Amino acid sequence: MNHLIRLAEREDRAALAALRRSLAFSPGTYPPSFPYVEPWTGGLSDAARQAYYLGAGLFALNRRHAEGKTVAEALAREMKQRDSKSVEGRFLALLDAEEDELGYKLRQAVFLLGEQPLDWVQLIYDIAHWSSDNRWVQVRWAKEFYGVSDSEAVKQEEKEEIA
């Protein structure tokens, strides 16, 4: 990820353009993006490699990194700022996205967020695990969006069991 941040800092327009353009293709299949991503994918699983390509393309749209700033939390802030339920609708559509439509839905979300910084490392990790059987990424994102911490969720479940 640091190499992507360096590309953004030095305004490597050709690299950023190739990464943005790669979003129109399946992750990891657009040859002009290979020099900017492939050197850092050695030893990764196919899912992780594809996640890295998708994350790199999305990063080229925004280029602002902030550790701990997740997409779900950023969308929740955006919903409150706009006072609009349409953001929640887009978020729910994103959570429901299958792996083959995830790139499109994430690209919409990143455009919606404008210049809000995101934790790109976390996003790439989440993309790589998007298709996990128990959908733990989507569950965590829902908790982040609705402002429910794990301890709050447990308390809520306990209340529901008592009622």
C-alpha positions as CSV (number, residue, x, y, z in Angstrom):
1,M,0.0,0.0,0.0
2,N,2.8,2.4,0.7
3,H,3.9,2.3,-2.9
4,L,0.4,3.4,-4.0
5,I,0.6,6.3,-1.5
6,R,3.9,7.3,-3.0
7,L,2.4,7.3,-6.5
8,A,-0.3,9.6,-5.3
9,E,2.2,11.9,-3.5
10,R,4.4,12.3,-6.5
11,E,1.3,12.7,-8.7
12,D,2.2,9.9,-11.1
13,R,-0.6,10.6,-13.5
14,A,0.1,7.7,-15.8
15,A,0.0,5.2,-12.9
16,L,-3.1,6.7,-11.4
17,A,-4.8,6.8,-14.7
18,A,-4.0,3.1,-15.4
19,L,-5.3,2.1,-12.0
20,R,-8.5,4.1,-12.4
21,R,-9.0,2.6,-15.9
22,S,-8.5,-0.9,-14.5
23,L,-11.8,-0.5,-12.6
24,A,-13.6,-1.1,-16.0
25,F,-12.2,-4.6,-16.1
26,S,-12.1,-7.6,-13.9
27,P,-9.6,-7.1,-11.1
28,G,-6.1,-8.1,-12.2
29,T,-6.8,-8.3,-15.9
30,Y,-5.9,-4.9,-17.2
31,P,-2.3,-5.1,-18.4
32,P,-1.4,-1.4,-18.1
33,S,-2.0,-1.6,-14.3
34,F,0.3,-4.6,-13.8
35,P,3.5,-2.6,-13.2
36,Y,1.9,-0.7,-10.4
37,V,0.4,-3.7,-8.5
38,E,1.9,-7.0,-9.6
39,P,5.3,-6.5,-7.9
40,W,3.4,-6.5,-4.5
41,T,1.2,-9.5,-5.1
42,G,3.8,-12.2,-4.8
43,G,2.6,-15.1,-2.6
44,L,-1.0,-13.8,-2.4
45,S,-4.0,-16.0,-3.0
46,D,-6.0,-15.3,-6.1
47,A,-8.7,-13.6,-4.1
48,A,-6.2,-11.4,-2.3
49,R,-4.5,-10.5,-5.6
50,Q,-7.8,-9.5,-7.1
51,A,-8.7,-7.5,-3.9
52,Y,-5.4,-5.7,-4.2
53,Y,-6.1,-4.7,-7.8
54,L,-9.6,-3.5,-7.0
55,G,-8.3,-1.6,-3.9
56,A,-5.6,0.0,-6.0
57,G,-8.0,1.2,-8.6
58,L,-10.4,2.6,-6.0
59,F,-7.4,4.2,-4.2
60,A,-6.6,6.0,-7.5
61,L,-10.0,7.6,-7.4
62,N,-9.6,9.1,-3.9
63,R,-5.9,8.9,-2.8
64,R,-6.6,9.9,0.8
65,H,-5.5,7.3,3.4
66,A,-6.4,7.4,7.1
67,E,-5.9,4.3,9.2
68,G,-9.1,3.2,10.9
69,K,-11.5,5.1,8.6
70,T,-13.7,2.4,7.1
71,V,-16.0,2.6,4.2
72,A,-19.0,1.8,6.4
73,E,-18.2,4.5,8.9
74,A,-17.6,7.0,6.1
75,L,-20.9,6.2,4.5
76,A,-22.7,6.6,7.8
77,R,-21.1,10.1,8.2
78,E,-22.1,10.9,4.7
79,M,-25.7,9.9,5.4
80,K,-25.8,12.1,8.5
81,Q,-24.3,15.1,6.6
82,R,-26.7,14.8,3.7
83,D,-29.6,13.8,5.9
84,S,-30.5,11.4,3.2
85,K,-31.8,7.8,3.4
86,S,-30.6,7.2,-0.2
87,V,-27.1,6.7,1.2
88,E,-28.4,3.9,3.4
89,G,-30.0,2.3,0.4
90,R,-26.7,2.4,-1.5
91,F,-25.0,0.9,1.6
92,L,-27.5,-1.9,1.8
93,A,-27.1,-2.6,-1.9
94,L,-23.3,-2.7,-1.3
95,L,-23.7,-5.2,1.5
96,D,-25.8,-7.4,-0.7
97,A,-23.4,-7.3,-3.6
98,E,-22.0,-10.5,-5.0
99,E,-18.3,-10.7,-5.6
100,D,-18.7,-10.0,-9.4
101,E,-20.6,-6.8,-8.7
102,L,-18.6,-5.6,-5.7
103,G,-16.2,-3.5,-7.8
104,Y,-19.0,-1.5,-9.3
105,K,-20.8,-1.0,-6.0
106,L,-17.6,0.1,-4.3
107,R,-16.7,2.5,-7.1
108,Q,-20.1,4.1,-6.5
109,A,-19.5,4.3,-2.8
110,V,-16.0,5.9,-3.3
111,F,-17.5,8.5,-5.7
112,L,-20.2,9.3,-3.2
113,L,-17.6,9.8,-0.4
114,G,-15.7,12.3,-2.4
115,E,-12.4,13.1,-0.7
116,Q,-13.1,11.5,2.7
117,P,-10.0,9.5,3.6
118,L,-10.3,5.8,3.9
119,D,-8.3,2.9,5.4
120,W,-7.3,1.3,2.1
121,V,-5.4,-1.5,3.7
122,Q,-8.5,-2.5,5.7
123,L,-10.6,-2.2,2.5
124,I,-8.4,-4.5,0.5
125,Y,-8.4,-7.0,3.4
126,D,-12.2,-6.8,3.5
127,I,-12.5,-7.2,-0.3
128,A,-10.3,-10.3,-0.1
129,H,-12.7,-11.9,2.5
130,W,-16.0,-10.6,1.0
131,S,-17.2,-14.1,0.0
132,S,-16.6,-15.7,3.3
133,D,-19.3,-18.2,4.1
134,N,-20.5,-16.5,7.3
135,R,-20.3,-13.0,5.6
136,W,-18.4,-11.6,8.6
137,V,-17.2,-8.6,6.6
138,Q,-20.7,-7.6,5.8
139,V,-21.8,-8.0,9.4
140,R,-18.9,-5.9,10.7
141,W,-19.7,-3.2,8.1
142,A,-23.3,-3.2,9.2
143,K,-22.2,-2.7,12.8
144,E,-19.9,0.1,11.8
145,F,-22.5,1.8,9.7
146,Y,-25.2,1.7,12.4
147,G,-22.7,2.5,15.2
148,V,-23.0,-0.7,17.1
149,S,-19.9,-2.0,18.7
150,D,-19.5,-5.7,19.5
151,S,-20.1,-5.1,23.2
152,E,-23.3,-3.1,22.3
153,A,-24.5,-5.9,20.1
154,V,-24.0,-8.4,22.9
155,K,-26.0,-6.2,25.2
156,Q,-28.7,-5.8,22.7
157,E,-28.9,-9.6,22.2
158,E,-29.1,-10.0,25.9
159,K,-32.0,-7.5,26.1
160,E,-33.9,-9.3,23.4
161,E,-33.4,-12.7,25.1
162,I,-34.8,-11.2,28.4
163,A,-37.8,-9.6,26.7
